[in-house]
Amino acid sequence: MFGRFSEEIFSVCSAKSPASEQWLVRGQITSMAKSTPQSIGEFQLDDTVKGIPGGTRPFPLSQIAGHKWNVVREDLPLPLMVLKQSALMHNVQVMNAFLEERQISIAPHAKTHMSPQLVQLQLSNGAWAITAGTVNQVQVFRKFGVSRIVLANQLVGRQNVRYVVKEINADPSFDFYCLVDSAEGVRHLGLLAQEFGLLRPIKVLLEGGYFGGRAGCRTLRDAREVITAIKEVPHLVHLAGVEGFEGSISADDPTEAAARVSKYLGFLNELLAELRPEDLPGATEIILSAGGSGYFDMVEKSFQALNTFLPKRILLRSGCYLTHDSHMYREYQEQRVIRGWRGPQLRAALEVWSYVQSIPEEGLAILTIGKRDCPYDYFLPVPLRRYRADGGEHTLSGCQITRLNDQHAYMSFPNGRDLQFGDMIACGISHPCTAFDKWRFIPIVNDEYDVVDGLLTYF
């Protein structure tokens, strides 16, 4: 990101956090692209990119503010997803304050946005590492110079192991972690690492799971078998700590969901108790990692209560805190308040804009957004406001998106609601992880919806 937004990024990170290691220096985000043939700022935008007006001559992303576009003025075509600058920077400061107060670390899960510019923002604000979900994502982050990556997944497959070994061997400063949950997985990793000539051991985190969940050891016996397998290949694999993910635990009742999360965190603590000093040869700390964007307060409290034979690094992996949302994570935030959260609240930073293209029957408006433009895996978009060319703005209480097609949204509205053909509708989204992937380019806007910068994604 460039111009005023870059200045704001670095003004926020000028006060160093004692809880975090700031290992990227002040400078332009374009410097991240040292491994690519062209910087992000030089990326050419034209009208083949969704969100750019038809007939626009190609121009570099770094010059986007010079167009003086405004969303409300209809300078950009809709549908359009926008990222609100003020909410984004507010959320960065909220999370930083939490980390500093608790003296813990974060490796934000960048699969949420897959934007090197937002990775730079997070690292510049003290993120200890960046989390990836796939080796393809690791490849993207390495291209843009990220030096510490947690692959929150098992490392499996010849090409995936080959690439990671190549990166470890080529760069002594590359600090890489992945997960293991079976002796078979450890042996697979060790055999391929040896075949590809690994020069220093791969650091792994013992993954704890739960019955009915996804990957991870289900029992302490399973965990001990994994630890034993790791100790059989000390020149290839080193154990660095314990990992889990509580974010996929759910229940119809929020209180019951929180109880299940608490039980799961208790199991992770039991896994930690299984570790002995000889299980972590040469380690100077134990990493305890969990904490998505829903229950990170519970994770922090649970891990803080543990006593360890080495200094512990509590490592959250929240990703959605950066943009928050208008439904799913808003509800998680409400539950944190009930559990005792007293800090400032996160704000929704993403909006998707569209037009009313038809009012075919009473109480029904058809909008120009659909599944190609916004997330729909958990909840549908939330109508916020309507705008008109004459400057009229009104909130949309009582309106609801009830259904999405590929390019259409069905919005019900109450009797008497002033809606007409051509109105612009701003909606909040739910679940940022499936919002960013719909857009290669996302304009960054100020509170007046002037386009002040632009974001690129690499899905």
N, C-alpha and C positions, 0 to 999 in steps of 0.2 A: 504494500500500500504506500501511497506517496503523498506529498504535500502536507496539508494540515493534519490529516489523520496520522501520518508518521510522526509528526511533531508531538501529537497527543500521546501516542504510544510511548515515546521515550520520556516524556515528562512524567508519566505514571511510573515508569520503572526506574527513575533517577534515584528514588529512595530505596536503597538495597534492603531486602528482607533478610533478617538474621536466620530465618528458618530455611532459606533456600540458597542454592548455588547459582549465581548469575554468570553463566559461562558463554553467553553471546554478548559481544561488546556493542556499545551504542553505534548506530550507523544506519544507512538506508537498507530497507528490506531487499532491494535489488542485489545487495552483496551476497545474499544467501544463494543465489543462483550460480555460484562459482563453477559448478560442474556441468552446467547446461550451455548449449550453444548461444542462447539468448536469455536475457533476464526476463523476469515476469513483467517488468515495466515496459519492455519492448514488444510484448505480445500484441499482435495486430488484431484489433477488433473491427468488424465490418457487419453488414446486414445479413450475413449468414449465421450470426450468433444471436440466439434468442435473447430479446431484450434490447437490441440495438435497432434504431429506426431504419426503415427501408430507405435505400438510396444513400446511406451514410458512407462516405469514402473511408477506406481503411486508415486507422490511426492507432498509435501505441497506447496501451492502457495508461501509461504515465501521464497522458494528456487529457484524460477523461474530464477532469474538473473544468478544463478550459471550454468545454461545450456549454457549460452553464445550464444543463438540463434540470428540469424540475418535474417530479412525478405528478403532482396535483395539477400542474399546468398542461399535462398530457404531452410532454416533450418526448416521452418514451412509450412504446407500444405495450399494451396490456394483452395477456396476463404478464405479470412481472413479480418476481420476489425481490424484496429489498431488505437490507441489513441496516438497522438503525444504530448509528455511531454512538450516540450518547448512552443507550442501553448496554451496548457491547462493553464500553469502557467502564461503566458502572459495575457490571458483573465481574470484570477482571478485578476491580478493587475489592468487591465483596469477598470473593474467594481468597484473595491475597490476605485480607485481614483475618479470615478464619485460619489459614495456614500459619500465619505469624503467631497468632494467639496460642495455638495448640502446639507450635513447634513441630510441624509435620511437613511432609513433602507431597508433591503431586507430579504424576506423569500423565497429563491429560490424554484421553483417548481421541486421537486425531482422525479416526475413521468417521467421526461425526461430521466433520467438514471437509476433510481431505484438501485443505487449502494451505500451501506453504506460507502464505502471508499470515494466517491465523496461528500457524505453528510458531512463526517468528514472534508474534505478539505474546504467545504463552511462554516461550523460552526467555524472551527479554524481560518478562515479569517473574522470573524465578522458577519456572518449572524445572524439576530435577531431570526429567527425561520426557520423551514422547512415547505414547503407547500406540502400537499398531495391532490390527487384527489379522492381517495376512502378510505374506512375504512380499506380494505385489505392493502393498502399502509401505513396507520397509524400503523397497526399491525407490519409491517416490521420495520419501523423506531423506534417504541417503543422497539422492541426486541434488537435494537442496541443502546439504551440509549438516544434517542432524547427527550428532555424535553419540548420543545415548538413547537407545530404543529398547522398549519392553515389548516383545511380541507376546500378547496375551492369548496365546494359543500354543498347541503342540507344533513343533517343527518337524514336518514329515514330508518325505518325497525327495528324490534325487536332486532335481533342479533347485528346489528350495534350500536344501542343505548345502549344495554346491555354492550357491550365491552367498549365503551367510558366511561360509568358511572363507570364500574369496575376499569378502569385505573385512572380516576379522584379520586375515593374514596381511592384507594390503595396508591397513590403517591401525597402528598400535593404539591410537586414541579412541577407537570405536568400542564403546561399551554396550554389549548386547546381552539381552536376557530373553529366555523363552520358558515355556511351561513343560512339565513332565507329570504324568499321572499313572504310568505303568512301567514295569521292568522291561517289557517288550519295546516300549517307546524309547527308553534309555538306550537299549542295545541297538535299535535302529539308528538313533542319532549318533551313537559312538562309532558304529561300523562305517557309516557314510562319512563322518568327519575324518576318520582315519584314512579312508580311501582318497579323500580330496586333500589330504596333507595339512590338516589343522595344526597351527603353530602354537596356539594357546587355548586353554580349555574354554568351552562354551558355558556360560553361567545359566543355571536353571533355577526355577522356583517350583517347589512341590505344590501341585494344584490339589486343593480339596474340593470335593463336590458334595452333592446330596442326592438321595434317592429320588428318581423322577426328573432330575435335572440333566444338565449336559455333562461335559467332560469333568474329570476330577476324581480322586480317590474317594471311595464311599466309606471305607473303614480304616482304622488305625493299622490293621494288619496289611491292607493294601499299601498304605503309606510306607510301612517298614520295608516291604519288598522293593519299593522304588528306591528308597534310601540305600539299601544294600546294593542294588544294581549300579547306582551312581558311584559308590565306593569302589566298585570293581574296575572302573575306567577313570581313575583320577587325573590322568594326563589328557583326557578328552572332555570330561564333564565335571563341573564344580557346582555343588548345591549352594545357593545364595539366600534361601529363605522360603517362606510359605506364601501362597497366593490363593485367592478365591474370588468369586463374583456373586454377590447377593442380589444384583439388580433384576434377575429373571425370576426371583421368588415372588409369588403373587397369591392373593386371596381376595374374595369378594369384599370382605370386611378389612379396612385398613389396619385395625388393631390386630387382627389375626395375621395379616401379612407381616407386620412388624415383629410379632411373636415368632414367626417362622424364621425371619431374618436373624433375630437374636439367637435362636437355637443353632442356626447354621454357623454364626460367628463363634459360638461356643465350641463347635466342632473344629473350626480352624485353630482355635486356641489349643485344643487337644493335640492337633497335628504339631504345633510348635513345641509342645511339651515332649513330643517324641524325639526331638532333635537333641544331639549330644555334641560337645565341642569337636569331637573327631569326625562328625558328619560334615563339617564346614571347614576343611583344611585351608589355612591361610586367610580366612575371612576376618575382616575387622568390624563387621556389623551384620545384623540379621535383617533382611527385608521382610516386612509384613505388608502385603499388598491386597487391597480389595477396594470397595468404595466407588460405586458408580455415582450417578448424579441424583439418585433418589434417597439413599440411606447413608450417605457419607458421614453424617453426624453420628449415627449408631456405630459405624465401623471405627471411627476415631475413638470413641469412648471405650469400646470393647478392647481395642488394641492397647490403649494407654494403660489399662489396668494390668497388663502382663508384665511379669518379671522375666528377663532374659539373661543368659550368660555372656552375651555380647551386647554392645549398644544396638538398639533397634531403630530402624528407619521405617516409620509408618508411611506408606506410599499409597495415596489415593489415585484413582485412575478416571475420575469424573471427566466427561467430555461435553455433556449438554449444558453444564452450568454457563458456558460462555455466551450462549444465545438464549437459554431458557426457552419457554414456550407459553402458549395461552391455554393449555388444558392439562396434558399429562404431567409435566413437571411443575406446573402451577399447583396441582393437587398434592404432589410430593412435598412441595414447599409448605403447604398448609399443614401437612402432617408433621413436618419438622417443628413448626411453631407450637403445635400441640405437645410435642415431646420436649419443648423447652427452649427452642431456638429464640434468641433475643437480639440477634444481629440484624443488619439491614437486609431487605428482601431483594432477590434477583428480579430482573425485569425481562419481559419478552422483547427480543431484539429482531425477530424475523416477522415480516408481514408478506402476504401474497395479495396482489391487487388484480382486480378484474372489472369488467363492465357488466351491467345488466343488459343482456341482449334480447330478452323476451320476457313478457309477463302474460303467458298464454291463458292463465285462469286466475281467479281471485285467490290471493294469498300465496302465489307461487311465482318466484322470479328465477329465471335461468341465467346463470352467470357464465362468463367465458374462461373459467378455470376448470381443470379436471385432474385426473390421476397423473397426467404427464407433468403437472406443475406444482403439486403440493403433496404432503404425506397423507396417507389414509389408512395406515396399518393398525393404529390404535384408536384414534379419534379423528373426526373430520374437522375441517377448518372452522374457526370461530368468527362469525361476522362481528366487526368492531365499529366501523364508521362508513358512512357514504358521503361522497363528494360530488359536486357538480361544477361545471365549467364556470358558473357565475360566482363561485367561491363558497357556496353553501356547504356546510359540514354538519352532520348529525350522527349521533351514536345510534347503534342498531340493536338496542335491547329488545328482546323478544323474538329476534330473527334467528334462524337456525339452518345450517347446511344439513340436509337430510340424506343426500345421495350424491355420488360422483360418477360420471362416465369419463371416458378418456379426455374429452375436451369440454365437458359441461358440468356445472354444479347446480343442484336443485336447492334453492333457498326459500324456506317458508317464511312468511312475514305476517304479523297480526293485522287485523282490520284497522284501517285508518293510517297505517304506515305510509309515509310519503315516499314512494319509489316510482321511478319512471325509466323508460328506455334510455340507455346511455349513461346512467349514473355509474360512478366509479365506486367500487366496494373494496374496502381494506379489511382483510381477514387475518386473524392470528392463526398460527399453525400448532399442531401437536406432534411431538417427536422430531427433533432436529435431525436425527440420524438418517431419516428418509426424506428430508427436505432439501438438503444441500445437493444430493445426488441428482436432482431434477434439473440442475442449472450449472452450466459451464462458467457462466459469468453472472455475478450478482452485484448490482450497484449498491454502494454505501451512501446513505443519505443522512443529512442532519435533521433537526427537529422540524424544519420547514420543508423537508423532502427535496431539498436541493441535492443533486448528485455531487458528492465531494470526492469520491474515490470509487474503485471497483475491485472486486474480488474474483479470483479464478479458482476453480476446483479441479482436482486431478483424480477422478474416479475411474 
